[in-house]
């Protein structure tokens, strides 16, 4: 695993942990939601601009991303 891949993995782990703490969910529950709605793929593909943002902005962005995906499925 190269440095960028490690950075992305750490960023995704950070997002999972922070989202879990904010929503009162376990990391496993968050991972299930992220997988269901493609959040981990989004975080991976858009790492460059996203990793420069703050914690609360990321949580809000993830909420909005999930809401959009729910509307499309729904």
N, C-alpha and C positions, 0 to 999 in steps of 0.2 A: 504494500500500500504506500503510495507516494504522499508527500506532504499535503497536497491539495485534497486528496481523498480522505486523509485523516482529519483535516480541518472541516470538511463537509460532514463527516461522521460525528465529530464532536459538536458541530452546530445543530445537527438534527437531534442528537441526544439532549442538548441544552433545551431545544424547543419542546421536546417531549416532557422533560422534567418541569420546565417552567409552566407549560400549559396544564400539566397535571396538578401542580401546586395551586395555580389560579382557579381551576375548576373543581378542585376537591376530588380528583380522580386518581386512580393508580396509573403508573406508567404503562402497564399492560392494557388498561382500558383506553388510554390515549393512543397507544400504538394501533389498537384495533380500529379506532375512529380515523386516525391518520391514514391507515391502509385502505379502509373502506372508501374514503373520499379522495384519495390520491395526494394527500398532503405531503407525505415523505418524498414523493416524486417531484412535487412542486418545489419543496425546500431544496432538493438536490439540484434541480435544473436552474433555479433562480438564486443560487447561493450567493453569487457575487454582490448583487444589490441588497439582498435580505440580511446578510450577516453584519451589515453596517448599521442596522437599525436597533433601537432599544427594545427592552423586554416587553413593555406594554404595547408598543406598536406592533411587534411580532404577534402577540396574542390576539390583538384586534384584527390583524391581517389574516391570521389563520381562521378566526371566527367567520370573517367575511368570505374567505375561500370556501369553507365548509358550507355556509349558507347558500352560496351560488351553486355548488354541486348538488345540494339537497333539492333546490328549486328545479334543476335540470333533470334530476331523477324522478321528481315527484309528481 
